[in-house]
Amino acid sequence: MKNTLTASEKRHFLEIVEGFKDAHILVIGDFILDQFVWGSVSRISPEAPVPVVDVKRESFMPGGSLNVAHNIRSLKGVSYPCGVVGRDLYGRMLVKTMRRQGIETGGIIYDATRPTTLKTRVIAHSQQMVRFDREKTEDISRADLNKILKFVKQQIKDIDVVILEDYGKGVMQPFLLREVVKLAHRNRKPVLVDPKEKHFDYYRGVTCITPNRKEAYGGYERIIGPWRETPVLEQVGWRLMKKLNLESVLITLGEDGMALFEKNKKITRIPTAAREVYDVSGAGDTVIATLALALAAGAKMREAAKISNLAAGIVVGKLGTATVTPEELKDAVRKA
């Protein structure tokens, strides 16, 4: 990839990445426990035409909004995740994985009426064979929402950026969004949202949303209405900004990089930084985590978007839901 940053930009970006260690990010969203079952396949079952996986090992990782917290932790920032887990075995396992990875656990809301969301992936020869989801996706209770708001009020003065991570598992509701945005505006804290298509009309007044192309078009159709002719990307970005009263929209475009829309500014096209793409799972989490850290470290939105693009270029070159280290990101800045 040809050089895209000037020498002065590289120096400035390296200073921003160095500042990640002083950043404090509040992450609100759906907590998920990711289970990975690793094995090999050498035969087909005699019972049905399906592969038989010889299981070798299992591993557990914090997923959903906790993968954002994990990304922040990996980049040396401090995150304060807040979400709901069940009072069950998987809830205890999820808390254990958080502690093992140095993720703060003070924002956990326990709810005995809900199971902890579990996603089980069976992987053989580096290939995902099947995924099982065990979850309850109905809205969490008003009592749980009030507990989340109480935690937000306790943390809001001491954090730099708020991330709302919407996986559609019941946490993101209009009441919660309105109250969090109100608190953030009052305390002058940016609010970033990793959106869900069906919830786009919830995100009014936030600082930035970070949809991928599919989510952006799906959200556009949801809040603007069906189109006769497919709109171009520029129409989608600007209309979303205007309709939702946003300061910016960052649309991730896979191999085409990113497009950043900012109020009263021209669109910024950012070419992809990926050299090889092995796995895009979790790349959106890396983008919003890095974006928040960069903003907390004093970057302008355009600078933060470029740095998050570099981080995404690293993580898609790794297998599985992965994270980025400051050293890897600094190396990417130097080579950009």
Buried (B, 14 or more C-beta within 10 A) or exposed (E): EEEBBEEEBBEBBBEBBEBBEBBBBBBBBBBBBBBBBBBEBEEEEEEEEEBBBEEEEEEBBBBBBBBBBBBBBBBBBBBBBBBBBBEBEBBBBBBBBBEEBEBBEEBBBBBEEBBBBBBBBBBBEEEEBEEEEEBBEEBBBEEBBBBBBEBBEEBBEEBBBBBBBBBBBBBBBEEBBEBBBEBBBEEEBBBBBBBBBEBBEBBBBBBBBBBBBEBBBBBBBBBBEEEEEEBEBEEBBBBBBEBBEBBBBBBBBBEBBBBBBBEEEEBBEBBBBBEEEBBBBBBBBBBBBBBBBBBBBBBEBBBBBBBBBBBBBBBBBBEBBBBBEBEBBBEBBEBB
